[in-house]
Amino acid sequence: MLKFLKLLLVIFLFSFQVNANDLIKKNKTDLKRIENYLQNIKNLRANFIQTSPDGTYVLGKFYLKRPGKMRIEYVVPTPILITVNGGVLAYKDVELEEVSYLRTNSTPASFLTRKKIDFSAKDIQVTNFAKENNLMKVSLVKKNKKEAGEFTLIFENNPINFLRMEVKDDMDQVTKVTLEDHDFKGEIDSQLFYIKNPQLP
């Protein structure tokens, strides 16, 4: 019985991989456009609206300096700051002056900061692609961190423009981050992506 279950698992995983590869091949042209668009972003500033599964929302500022750096800065009354700098993700509660650190591979959103944007990367699994009403949506998970959730990127199709990010957790609850007032001009100070631990001198 155990051998049968193992064989069934292998067959299922192989089938899932084949389906994912087919998805990439079928939508190769559009996925390549998205890869090129993201790859060419060097500096991006935007305001955002984050909508929680219960419908509540908070506002903030989003910064992306590629490769390697991202900053999510929530405005009052949510005193939270998140930065990605290389391999480290820092989470700061501004009010409590507490900072926590994680590896960036703990979140699928770190896909945006990697040096090479590639939906065929070995650690990435494309789970869905949809194209309708001048929108393109591509969803992915990290193969070794599926519990971190499914990450969806949403773009206007023509001309291509980064509109929204969505994260679906293991309870199928979706949090949406809608970008507004995009600014791709001008260098972003690298110090914005560094959070000093207040407990250290």
C-alpha positions in Angstrom: 0.0 0.0 0.0 2.8 2.4 0.9 4.6 1.7 -2.4 1.3 2.4 -4.2 0.9 5.8 -2.4 4.5 6.8 -3.2 4.0 5.9 -6.9 0.7 7.9 -7.0 2.5 10.9 -5.4 5.3 10.7 -8.0 2.7 10.5 -10.9 0.7 13.5 -9.5 3.8 15.7 -9.1 5.1 14.8 -12.6 1.6 15.6 -14.0 1.6 18.9 -12.2 5.0 19.8 -13.5 4.0 18.9 -17.1 0.9 21.1 -16.8 2.9 24.0 -15.6 5.4 23.6 -18.4 2.5 23.6 -20.9 1.2 26.7 -19.3 4.5 28.5 -19.9 4.8 27.3 -23.5 1.2 28.2 -24.3 1.7 31.8 -23.1 5.4 32.2 -23.9 5.1 35.4 -25.8 3.0 37.3 -23.1 5.2 35.9 -20.3 8.3 37.1 -22.1 6.8 40.6 -22.4 6.2 40.6 -18.7 9.7 39.4 -17.9 11.2 42.1 -20.1 9.0 44.8 -18.6 10.0 43.8 -15.0 13.6 43.3 -16.0 13.9 46.8 -17.3 12.5 48.4 -14.2 15.5 50.1 -12.4 13.6 52.5 -10.1 9.9 52.5 -9.3 8.0 54.7 -6.8 4.3 54.4 -6.4 1.5 54.9 -3.9 -0.6 51.9 -3.0 -3.9 50.8 -1.5 -3.8 47.5 0.3 -7.1 45.7 0.6 -7.5 42.9 3.1 -9.8 39.9 2.7 -12.3 41.5 5.1 -12.5 44.6 2.8 -10.6 47.0 5.1 -7.7 48.9 3.5 -4.6 50.8 4.3 -2.4 53.2 2.3 1.3 53.3 1.7 4.3 53.9 -0.5 6.0 51.3 -2.6 9.6 51.5 -3.8 11.4 49.0 -6.1 15.1 49.4 -6.9 16.2 46.5 -9.1 17.9 44.3 -8.6 17.7 43.4 -4.9 15.8 46.1 -3.2 12.1 46.8 -2.2 10.4 48.9 0.4 6.8 48.9 1.5 6.0 51.8 3.8 2.6 51.9 5.4 1.3 55.3 6.4 -0.6 56.2 9.7 -2.4 54.6 11.4 -0.4 51.4 10.4 3.1 52.0 11.6 4.8 49.2 9.7 7.8 49.3 7.4 9.0 46.3 5.3 12.3 46.3 3.3 14.1 43.8 1.1 17.8 44.3 0.7 19.6 41.5 -1.0 18.9 38.3 0.9 17.4 39.9 3.9 13.8 41.0 4.6 13.3 43.4 7.5 10.0 44.0 9.2 9.8 47.0 11.5 7.0 48.1 13.9 7.7 51.8 14.0 5.6 52.4 17.0 7.2 49.7 19.1 10.7 50.2 17.6 10.9 46.4 17.0 12.6 44.9 14.0 12.4 41.3 12.8 14.6 39.8 10.1 13.8 37.0 7.6 15.4 35.5 4.5 13.9 36.9 1.4 13.1 33.3 0.1 10.4 33.2 2.8 8.1 35.3 0.5 7.2 34.9 -3.2 7.1 38.7 -3.5 10.9 38.6 -3.6 10.5 37.4 -7.2 10.4 41.1 -8.1 13.8 41.8 -6.7 15.8 39.0 -8.2 18.6 39.8 -10.7 17.0 37.8 -13.5 13.2 37.8 -13.9 12.4 34.3 -15.2 9.1 32.4 -14.9 11.0 29.3 -15.9 13.3 29.5 -13.0 13.8 26.2 -11.1 12.4 27.5 -7.8 9.3 29.1 -9.4 6.1 27.4 -10.3 3.7 29.3 -12.6 0.2 28.2 -11.5 -2.0 30.3 -13.7 -2.1 32.8 -16.5 -5.1 34.8 -17.8 -5.5 37.5 -20.4 -8.8 39.4 -20.7 -10.2 42.9 -20.8 -6.8 44.4 -21.6 -5.4 42.8 -18.4 -2.7 40.0 -18.0 -2.5 38.0 -14.8 0.2 35.6 -13.9 0.3 33.6 -10.6 3.2 31.8 -9.1 4.4 30.0 -6.0 7.9 29.2 -4.8 8.3 25.5 -5.1 10.1 25.1 -1.8 7.9 27.7 0.0 4.4 27.0 -1.2 3.0 27.6 2.3 4.1 31.2 1.8 1.2 31.7 -0.6 0.4 32.2 -4.2 1.7 35.5 -5.7 -0.2 37.1 -8.6 1.0 40.0 -10.7 -1.5 42.0 -12.7 -0.7 44.2 -15.7 -2.4 46.3 -18.2 -1.8 44.7 -21.6 -1.4 47.5 -24.1 0.6 49.4 -23.2 2.0 47.1 -20.5 1.8 48.6 -17.0 2.2 47.1 -13.5 -1.2 47.5 -11.8 -1.5 45.2 -8.8 -0.1 42.4 -6.7 -2.2 39.8 -4.9 -1.2 37.2 -2.3 -3.4 34.2 -1.6 -2.6 32.4 1.7 -3.2 28.8 2.6 -6.7 29.6 3.7 -7.5 31.1 0.2 -7.7 34.6 1.7 -6.5 37.2 -0.8 -4.8 40.5 0.0 -4.5 43.0 -2.8 -2.0 45.8 -3.3 -3.0 48.3 -6.0 -0.3 50.6 -7.3 -1.0 54.2 -8.3 0.9 57.3 -9.4 3.9 55.3 -10.9 7.2 57.1 -11.1 10.0 55.4 -12.9 12.3 58.4 -13.1 15.3 59.3 -10.9 17.5 57.2 -8.6 16.1 56.0 -5.3 18.5 56.4 -2.3 19.8 53.0 -1.3 19.5 54.0 2.4 15.7 53.7 2.1 16.1 49.9 1.9 18.2 49.6 5.1 16.6 49.3 8.5 18.9 49.6 11.5 18.1 47.4 14.4 17.3 49.8 17.3 18.7 47.3 19.8 22.2 47.6 18.2 24.6 50.5 18.7 
